[in-house]
Amino acid sequence: MKKNLFKRSLAMMMVVALLSSFIPFSAGAATEVDYTIVSPYANVNWNTWDQYKANLHPHSTVSD
């Protein structure tokens, strides 16, 4: 009987924890955030930029 009570109590605590994770917290919901997207390539001079070739993902038939 005690084992069954423990399992039920544990199941109820897990259900409460799961359901409480879906409750939205309104503490930071009222503030609005302004996101600015900045291009990392805005200051690149493409006329002087060179192209380099590399094999960044090679495969081989040799095993470890």
C-alpha positions as a LaTeX table, in Angstrom:
\begin{tabular}{lrrr}
\hline
Residue & $x$ (\AA) & $y$ (\AA) & $z$ (\AA) \\
\hline
Met1 & 0.00 & 0.00 & 0.00 \\
Lys2 & 2.85 & 2.42 & 0.83 \\
Lys3 & 4.55 & 1.68 & $-2.48$ \\
Asn4 & 1.35 & 2.47 & $-4.38$ \\
Leu5 & 0.91 & 5.72 & $-2.42$ \\
Phe6 & 4.49 & 6.72 & $-3.20$ \\
Lys7 & 4.00 & 6.09 & $-6.93$ \\
Arg8 & 0.78 & 8.09 & $-6.95$ \\
Ser9 & 2.39 & 10.97 & $-5.05$ \\
Leu10 & 5.37 & 10.96 & $-7.39$ \\
Ala11 & 3.09 & 10.88 & $-10.44$ \\
Met12 & 1.05 & 13.81 & $-9.13$ \\
Met13 & 4.17 & 15.86 & $-8.42$ \\
Met14 & 5.43 & 15.18 & $-11.95$ \\
Val15 & 2.08 & 16.21 & $-13.45$ \\
Val16 & 2.05 & 19.44 & $-11.42$ \\
Ala17 & 5.64 & 20.19 & $-12.47$ \\
Leu18 & 4.80 & 19.55 & $-16.12$ \\
Leu19 & 1.66 & 21.69 & $-16.05$ \\
Ser20 & 3.41 & 24.52 & $-14.22$ \\
Ser21 & 6.03 & 24.68 & $-16.97$ \\
Phe22 & 3.31 & 25.74 & $-19.45$ \\
Ile23 & 2.21 & 28.73 & $-17.37$ \\
Pro24 & 3.70 & 31.86 & $-18.95$ \\
Phe25 & 5.55 & 34.16 & $-16.62$ \\
Ser26 & 4.28 & 37.69 & $-17.15$ \\
Ala27 & 7.17 & 39.48 & $-15.40$ \\
Gly28 & 9.08 & 40.24 & $-18.60$ \\
Ala29 & 6.21 & 39.92 & $-21.08$ \\
Ala30 & 5.19 & 43.59 & $-20.92$ \\
Thr31 & 8.53 & 44.94 & $-22.18$ \\
Glu32 & 9.06 & 45.15 & $-25.92$ \\
Val33 & 12.53 & 44.52 & $-27.35$ \\
Asp34 & 13.79 & 46.24 & $-30.49$ \\
Tyr35 & 16.11 & 43.96 & $-32.46$ \\
Thr36 & 18.48 & 45.48 & $-34.99$ \\
Ile37 & 20.05 & 43.22 & $-37.59$ \\
Val38 & 23.58 & 44.28 & $-38.49$ \\
Ser39 & 25.36 & 42.78 & $-41.49$ \\
Pro40 & 28.84 & 41.47 & $-40.60$ \\
Tyr41 & 29.85 & 42.06 & $-44.24$ \\
Ala42 & 28.95 & 45.76 & $-44.39$ \\
Asn43 & 32.59 & 46.94 & $-44.21$ \\
Val44 & 34.12 & 44.28 & $-46.47$ \\
Asn45 & 35.79 & 45.53 & $-49.64$ \\
Trp46 & 34.80 & 42.73 & $-52.04$ \\
Asn47 & 37.17 & 44.03 & $-54.76$ \\
Thr48 & 40.24 & 43.14 & $-52.67$ \\
Trp49 & 38.89 & 39.93 & $-51.14$ \\
Asp50 & 40.48 & 36.71 & $-52.46$ \\
Gln51 & 38.83 & 33.33 & $-52.80$ \\
Tyr52 & 40.44 & 30.35 & $-51.11$ \\
Lys53 & 39.54 & 26.72 & $-51.76$ \\
Ala54 & 39.67 & 24.10 & $-49.02$ \\
Asn55 & 38.32 & 20.65 & $-48.32$ \\
Leu56 & 36.60 & 21.21 & $-44.99$ \\
His57 & 34.70 & 17.90 & $-44.86$ \\
Pro58 & 36.81 & 15.06 & $-46.28$ \\
His59 & 35.90 & 11.37 & $-46.28$ \\
Ser60 & 38.28 & 8.46 & $-46.56$ \\
Thr61 & 38.17 & 4.69 & $-46.78$ \\
Val62 & 40.70 & 4.32 & $-43.94$ \\
Ser63 & 39.10 & 3.42 & $-40.59$ \\
Asp64 & 40.39 & 4.44 & $-37.20$ \\
\hline
\end{tabular}
